Amino acid sequence: MTLRPLSAENAASIRILEKLGFRRTAVRAGAFLRAGQAMDIWAYEKVLA
């Protein structure tokens, strides 16, 4: 299994992971602050067979 956390605003990286077969498995709402705004982290995983 491979895990990849990403900022929810990183649309380009999210598209790449989804094209590679990763799926979103968790959301950490408000995981960090950027410029005073709470940002989410999305966790993606892919099971390697």
Contacts in CASP RR format, 6 or more apart in sequence:
PFRMAT RR
TARGET T0000
AUTHOR 0000-0000-0000
METHOD contacts of the structure
MODEL  1
MTLRPLSAENAASIRILEKLGFRRTAVRAGAFLRAGQAMDIWAYEKVLA
1 45 0 8 1.000
1 46 0 8 1.000
1 47 0 8 1.000
1 48 0 8 1.000
2 22 0 8 1.000
2 45 0 8 1.000
2 46 0 8 1.000
2 48 0 8 1.000
3 43 0 8 1.000
3 44 0 8 1.000
3 45 0 8 1.000
4 17 0 8 1.000
4 22 0 8 1.000
4 43 0 8 1.000
4 44 0 8 1.000
4 45 0 8 1.000
5 28 0 8 1.000
5 41 0 8 1.000
5 42 0 8 1.000
5 43 0 8 1.000
5 44 0 8 1.000
6 13 0 8 1.000
6 14 0 8 1.000
6 17 0 8 1.000
6 41 0 8 1.000
6 42 0 8 1.000
6 43 0 8 1.000
6 44 0 8 1.000
7 39 0 8 1.000
7 40 0 8 1.000
7 41 0 8 1.000
7 42 0 8 1.000
8 14 0 8 1.000
8 27 0 8 1.000
8 39 0 8 1.000
8 40 0 8 1.000
8 41 0 8 1.000
8 42 0 8 1.000
9 39 0 8 1.000
14 42 0 8 1.000
14 44 0 8 1.000
17 44 0 8 1.000
18 44 0 8 1.000
20 46 0 8 1.000
21 46 0 8 1.000
22 44 0 8 1.000
22 45 0 8 1.000
22 46 0 8 1.000
23 44 0 8 1.000
23 45 0 8 1.000
23 46 0 8 1.000
24 42 0 8 1.000
24 43 0 8 1.000
24 44 0 8 1.000
25 43 0 8 1.000
25 44 0 8 1.000
25 45 0 8 1.000
26 42 0 8 1.000
26 43 0 8 1.000
27 40 0 8 1.000
27 41 0 8 1.000
27 42 0 8 1.000
27 43 0 8 1.000
28 40 0 8 1.000
28 41 0 8 1.000
28 42 0 8 1.000
28 43 0 8 1.000
29 38 0 8 1.000
29 40 0 8 1.000
30 38 0 8 1.000
30 39 0 8 1.000
30 40 0 8 1.000
30 41 0 8 1.000
31 38 0 8 1.000
31 39 0 8 1.000
31 40 0 8 1.000
31 41 0 8 1.000
32 38 0 8 1.000
32 39 0 8 1.000
32 41 0 8 1.000
33 39 0 8 1.000
END
